[in-house]
Amino acid sequence: MTTQLRNGDYCPDGKGGFLEAAGGEAVLERVLFLLAARRGSFPLLPEVGSRLYLLGREKPGARGAAGAGYAAEALASEPDLAVTGAVWEETTHRLHVTLDWQGTPLVAEVSL
């Protein structure tokens, strides 16, 4: 079980607690956290997070491929999870990362 996060805040369950996620939802919660966190921002865990913040330095045509590489790097420690691709939307500055978790396709959207 993983506590659900939205925009950096825990999601309340309306009963004084927080919403929990399990299975694929829990994996997606961890994925979104790892992609949104800046790599190196946790001093005791320097390998946590991604380098997606560097996408602005890439040419627009190369941002999808670079984003897929940065996502794969950030998610390398997640068991049974593989990055299968990424698509960059220049107009919205969103990266859509396609994943495979135990044969189940997942999509994570990250706004940059």
CYANA upper distance limits for C-alpha pairs under 8 A (distance plus 0.5 A):
  1 MET  CA     20 GLU  CA      6.64
  1 MET  CA     21 ALA  CA      6.03
  1 MET  CA     22 ALA  CA      5.37
  1 MET  CA     23 GLY  CA      8.22
  1 MET  CA     26 ALA  CA      6.83
  2 THR  CA     20 GLU  CA      6.00
  2 THR  CA     21 ALA  CA      5.66
  2 THR  CA     22 ALA  CA      7.03
  2 THR  CA     26 ALA  CA      5.86
  2 THR  CA     29 GLU  CA      7.77
  2 THR  CA     30 ARG  CA      8.34
  3 THR  CA     10 TYR  CA      7.42
  3 THR  CA     11 CYS  CA      8.27
  3 THR  CA     18 PHE  CA      7.15
  3 THR  CA     19 LEU  CA      6.46
  3 THR  CA     20 GLU  CA      5.03
  3 THR  CA     21 ALA  CA      6.61
  3 THR  CA     26 ALA  CA      8.40
  3 THR  CA     29 GLU  CA      8.48
  4 GLN  CA     10 TYR  CA      6.36
  4 GLN  CA     11 CYS  CA      6.23
  4 GLN  CA     18 PHE  CA      7.87
  4 GLN  CA     19 LEU  CA      6.19
  4 GLN  CA     20 GLU  CA      6.11
  4 GLN  CA     21 ALA  CA      6.62
  4 GLN  CA     26 ALA  CA      8.35
  4 GLN  CA     29 GLU  CA      6.90
  5 LEU  CA      9 ASP  CA      5.82
  5 LEU  CA     10 TYR  CA      5.04
  5 LEU  CA     11 CYS  CA      6.24
  5 LEU  CA     29 GLU  CA      7.56
  6 ARG  CA     10 TYR  CA      6.91
  6 ARG  CA     11 CYS  CA      7.00
 10 TYR  CA     18 PHE  CA      6.96
 10 TYR  CA     19 LEU  CA      8.22
 11 CYS  CA     18 PHE  CA      5.99
 11 CYS  CA     19 LEU  CA      6.13
 12 PRO  CA     16 GLY  CA      7.46
 12 PRO  CA     17 GLY  CA      6.35
 12 PRO  CA     18 PHE  CA      4.81
 12 PRO  CA     19 LEU  CA      6.38
 13 ASP  CA     17 GLY  CA      6.05
 13 ASP  CA     18 PHE  CA      5.33
 13 ASP  CA     19 LEU  CA      5.54
 14 GLY  CA     18 PHE  CA      8.37
 20 GLU  CA     26 ALA  CA      8.49
 21 ALA  CA     25 GLU  CA      5.91
 21 ALA  CA     26 ALA  CA      5.25
 21 ALA  CA     29 GLU  CA      8.19
 22 ALA  CA     26 ALA  CA      5.13
 22 ALA  CA     27 VAL  CA      8.22
 23 GLY  CA     27 VAL  CA      6.99
 24 GLY  CA     28 LEU  CA      6.64
 24 GLY  CA    101 TRP  CA      8.12
 24 GLY  CA    106 LEU  CA      8.45
 25 GLU  CA     29 GLU  CA      6.69
 26 ALA  CA     30 ARG  CA      6.87
 27 VAL  CA     31 VAL  CA      6.62
 28 LEU  CA     32 LEU  CA      6.58
 28 LEU  CA    106 LEU  CA      7.98
 28 LEU  CA    108 ALA  CA      7.49
 29 GLU  CA     33 PHE  CA      6.76
 30 ARG  CA     34 LEU  CA      6.61
 31 VAL  CA     35 LEU  CA      6.58
 31 VAL  CA     75 LEU  CA      7.46
 31 VAL  CA    108 ALA  CA      7.91
 32 LEU  CA     36 ALA  CA      6.48
 32 LEU  CA    108 ALA  CA      7.11
 32 LEU  CA    109 GLU  CA      8.34
 32 LEU  CA    110 VAL  CA      7.83
 33 PHE  CA     37 ALA  CA      6.54
 33 PHE  CA     49 GLY  CA      8.12
 34 LEU  CA     48 VAL  CA      7.11
 34 LEU  CA     49 GLY  CA      5.08
 34 LEU  CA     50 SER  CA      6.85
 34 LEU  CA     74 ALA  CA      6.85
 34 LEU  CA     75 LEU  CA      7.53
 35 LEU  CA     49 GLY  CA      6.37
 35 LEU  CA     50 SER  CA      5.72
 35 LEU  CA     52 LEU  CA      7.63
 35 LEU  CA     71 ALA  CA      7.03
 35 LEU  CA     74 ALA  CA      7.10
 35 LEU  CA     75 LEU  CA      8.41
 35 LEU  CA    110 VAL  CA      7.82
 36 ALA  CA     49 GLY  CA      7.41
 36 ALA  CA     50 SER  CA      7.46
 36 ALA  CA     52 LEU  CA      8.34
 36 ALA  CA    110 VAL  CA      7.51
 37 ALA  CA     41 SER  CA      7.90
 37 ALA  CA     48 VAL  CA      8.03
 37 ALA  CA     49 GLY  CA      5.11
 37 ALA  CA     50 SER  CA      6.70
 38 ARG  CA     48 VAL  CA      8.29
 38 ARG  CA     49 GLY  CA      5.48
 38 ARG  CA     50 SER  CA      5.83
 38 ARG  CA     51 ARG  CA      6.69
 38 ARG  CA     52 LEU  CA      8.15
 38 ARG  CA     53 TYR  CA      7.62
 39 ARG  CA     46 PRO  CA      7.01
 39 ARG  CA     47 GLU  CA      6.76
 39 ARG  CA     48 VAL  CA      6.06
 39 ARG  CA     49 GLY  CA      4.47
 39 ARG  CA     50 SER  CA      5.11
 39 ARG  CA     51 ARG  CA      6.21
 39 ARG  CA     74 ALA  CA      8.38
 40 GLY  CA     45 LEU  CA      7.73
 40 GLY  CA     46 PRO  CA      4.76
 40 GLY  CA     47 GLU  CA      6.79
 40 GLY  CA     48 VAL  CA      7.15
 40 GLY  CA     49 GLY  CA      7.44
 41 SER  CA     46 PRO  CA      7.27
 41 SER  CA     48 VAL  CA      8.41
 41 SER  CA     49 GLY  CA      8.19
 42 PHE  CA     46 PRO  CA      6.16
 42 PHE  CA     48 VAL  CA      7.57
 47 GLU  CA     74 ALA  CA      8.30
 48 VAL  CA     74 ALA  CA      7.42
 49 GLY  CA     74 ALA  CA      6.14
 50 SER  CA     70 TYR  CA      6.68
 50 SER  CA     71 ALA  CA      7.07
 50 SER  CA     73 GLU  CA      7.67
 50 SER  CA     74 ALA  CA      5.33
 51 ARG  CA     55 LEU  CA      8.39
 51 ARG  CA     70 TYR  CA      6.23
 51 ARG  CA     71 ALA  CA      8.46
 51 ARG  CA     74 ALA  CA      8.19
 52 LEU  CA     67 GLY  CA      6.80
 52 LEU  CA     70 TYR  CA      6.49
 52 LEU  CA     71 ALA  CA      7.87
 52 LEU  CA    112 LEU  CA      8.38
 53 TYR  CA    112 LEU  CA      7.57
 54 LEU  CA     58 GLU  CA      7.96
 55 LEU  CA     63 ARG  CA      6.47
 55 LEU  CA     66 ALA  CA      7.55
 55 LEU  CA     67 GLY  CA      7.31
 56 GLY  CA     63 ARG  CA      8.49
 58 GLU  CA     62 ALA  CA      6.69
 58 GLU  CA     63 ARG  CA      6.35
 58 GLU  CA     66 ALA  CA      8.20
 59 LYS  CA     63 ARG  CA      6.92
 60 PRO  CA     90 GLU  CA      7.51
 62 ALA  CA     66 ALA  CA      6.67
 63 ARG  CA     67 GLY  CA      6.25
 63 ARG  CA     88 TRP  CA      6.64
 64 GLY  CA     68 ALA  CA      6.72
 64 GLY  CA     86 ALA  CA      5.86
 64 GLY  CA     87 VAL  CA      5.34
 64 GLY  CA     88 TRP  CA      5.24
 64 GLY  CA     95 LEU  CA      7.81
 65 ALA  CA     69 GLY  CA      6.89
 65 ALA  CA     85 GLY  CA      8.28
 65 ALA  CA     86 ALA  CA      7.19
 65 ALA  CA     87 VAL  CA      8.31
 66 ALA  CA     70 TYR  CA      6.68
 67 GLY  CA     71 ALA  CA      6.47
 67 GLY  CA     86 ALA  CA      6.89
 67 GLY  CA     87 VAL  CA      8.48
 67 GLY  CA     88 TRP  CA      8.20
 67 GLY  CA     95 LEU  CA      7.67
 68 ALA  CA     72 ALA  CA      6.57
 68 ALA  CA     83 VAL  CA      7.48
 68 ALA  CA     84 THR  CA      8.43
 68 ALA  CA     85 GLY  CA      6.19
 68 ALA  CA     86 ALA  CA      5.52
 68 ALA  CA     97 VAL  CA      7.37
 69 GLY  CA     73 GLU  CA      6.70
 70 TYR  CA     74 ALA  CA      6.74
 71 ALA  CA     75 LEU  CA      6.57
 71 ALA  CA     83 VAL  CA      7.61
 71 ALA  CA     97 VAL  CA      8.06
 72 ALA  CA     76 ALA  CA      6.31
 72 ALA  CA     82 ALA  CA      7.79
 72 ALA  CA     83 VAL  CA      6.16
 75 LEU  CA     81 LEU  CA      8.10
 75 LEU  CA     82 ALA  CA      8.41
 76 ALA  CA     81 LEU  CA      8.43
 76 ALA  CA     82 ALA  CA      8.46
 80 ASP  CA    100 ASP  CA      8.49
 80 ASP  CA    101 TRP  CA      6.10
 80 ASP  CA    102 GLN  CA      6.14
 81 LEU  CA     99 LEU  CA      7.35
 81 LEU  CA    100 ASP  CA      6.18
 81 LEU  CA    101 TRP  CA      5.04
 81 LEU  CA    102 GLN  CA      7.40
 82 ALA  CA     99 LEU  CA      6.07
 82 ALA  CA    100 ASP  CA      5.68
 82 ALA  CA    101 TRP  CA      7.09
 83 VAL  CA     97 VAL  CA      7.63
 83 VAL  CA     98 THR  CA      6.56
 83 VAL  CA     99 LEU  CA      5.01
 83 VAL  CA    100 ASP  CA      6.97
 84 THR  CA     97 VAL  CA      8.24
 84 THR  CA     98 THR  CA      5.98
 84 THR  CA     99 LEU  CA      5.79
 84 THR  CA    100 ASP  CA      7.18
 85 GLY  CA     97 VAL  CA      6.45
 85 GLY  CA     98 THR  CA      5.69
 85 GLY  CA     99 LEU  CA      7.68
 86 ALA  CA     95 LEU  CA      7.14
 86 ALA  CA     96 HIS  CA      5.93
 86 ALA  CA     97 VAL  CA      4.82
 86 ALA  CA     98 THR  CA      6.39
 87 VAL  CA     95 LEU  CA      6.26
 87 VAL  CA     96 HIS  CA      5.67
 87 VAL  CA     97 VAL  CA      7.13
 88 TRP  CA     93 HIS  CA      7.63
 88 TRP  CA     94 ARG  CA      6.49
 88 TRP  CA     95 LEU  CA      5.13
 88 TRP  CA     96 HIS  CA      6.94
 89 GLU  CA     93 HIS  CA      6.03
 89 GLU  CA     94 ARG  CA      5.80
 89 GLU  CA     95 LEU  CA      6.86
 90 GLU  CA     94 ARG  CA      7.68
 92 THR  CA    111 SER  CA      8.27
 93 HIS  CA    111 SER  CA      6.49
 93 HIS  CA    112 LEU  CA      6.11
 94 ARG  CA    109 GLU  CA      7.10
 94 ARG  CA    110 VAL  CA      6.05
 94 ARG  CA    111 SER  CA      4.91
 94 ARG  CA    112 LEU  CA      6.54
 95 LEU  CA    109 GLU  CA      6.18
 95 LEU  CA    110 VAL  CA      5.71
 95 LEU  CA    111 SER  CA      6.95
 95 LEU  CA    112 LEU  CA      8.17
 96 HIS  CA    107 VAL  CA      7.11
 96 HIS  CA    108 ALA  CA      6.28
 96 HIS  CA    109 GLU  CA      5.08
 96 HIS  CA    110 VAL  CA      7.08
 97 VAL  CA    107 VAL  CA      6.11
 97 VAL  CA    108 ALA  CA      5.64
 97 VAL  CA    109 GLU  CA      6.81
 97 VAL  CA    110 VAL  CA      8.48
 98 THR  CA    105 PRO  CA      7.68
 98 THR  CA    106 LEU  CA      6.42
 98 THR  CA    107 VAL  CA      5.12
 98 THR  CA    108 ALA  CA      7.08
 99 LEU  CA    105 PRO  CA      6.19
 99 LEU  CA    106 LEU  CA      5.46
 99 LEU  CA    107 VAL  CA      6.48
 99 LEU  CA    108 ALA  CA      8.27
100 ASP  CA    104 THR  CA      6.01
100 ASP  CA    105 PRO  CA      5.14
100 ASP  CA    106 LEU  CA      6.57
101 TRP  CA    105 PRO  CA      6.85
101 TRP  CA    106 LEU  CA      7.62
